[in-house]
Amino acid sequence: VPGSVVCCSSQNYPLYIRSVPTENELKFHYTVHTSLDVVDEKISAMGKALVDQRELYLGLLYPTEDYKGYGYVTNSKVKFVMVVDSSNTALRDNEIRSMFRKLHNSYTDIMCNPFYNPGDRIHSRAFDNMVNSMMMQVN
Amino acid sequence: ENGRCTTKLESMGFRVGQGLIERFTKDTARFKDELDIMKFICKDFWTTVFKKQIDNLRTNHQGIYVLQDNKFRLLTQMSAGKQYLEHAPKYLAFTCGLIRGGLSNLGIKSIVTAEVSSMPACK
């Protein structure tokens, strides 16, 4: 069961991408991109006070017949997107929330690392390990 | 020499501020607007770093905020009044960077300056 985790900076360039390979790589990346677009839409809607969103978790962004994209935006405008296979119905909302929490916690640790320069690609074994264990959980 | 020192301190404060803000806002709700963010800096942020809140926040509602701390922690050990006033800026540089870094990570570009007229109060 394929899955993908993407972490994007406030300027929308990727800080971290991890995908479990799939036969339909293109469709997968397409879902990731459209998910990011939906995240941007939601954020600008919030800015105009059209949507009152106090929560950081954005929920289901973009369901296609094959994949589902979920989003989460921190107060520092860093975006996390998770794409999972639509056939994975066992995954509950609170499980997705807790996975985003883990991502946010690990990202915070990276920010507090004085050797990390904000905006750089994330190269961290701790981060990788956390994402690995998350993807195994999904599958 | 003195200027380079202050700049270096300020930029160190900047990087630390970015990390601190990330950790402090991890579990808070999304900020509504700029004023919301400034209140956060004055209350939660200042309390976590300096164990007290900012005593007074003023704004012209056009982007300028004045934060007043009447008993700034880093200056309390120096004599009260004006005796070592010329040395005060060194102690404020890091904190200015802290605020600038914190705001920057929340999406606000800012210029942060500090002013001391009579220790241990500063703005």
Interface residues (C-beta under 8 A of the other chain):
Chain A: S10 M46 Q53 R54 E55 L56 V73 T74 N75 S76 K77 H104 N105 Y107 T108 M111 C112 N113 P114 P118
Chain B: R15 Q18 G19 L20 I21 E22 R23 T25 K26 T28 A29 R30 F31 N105 L106 G107
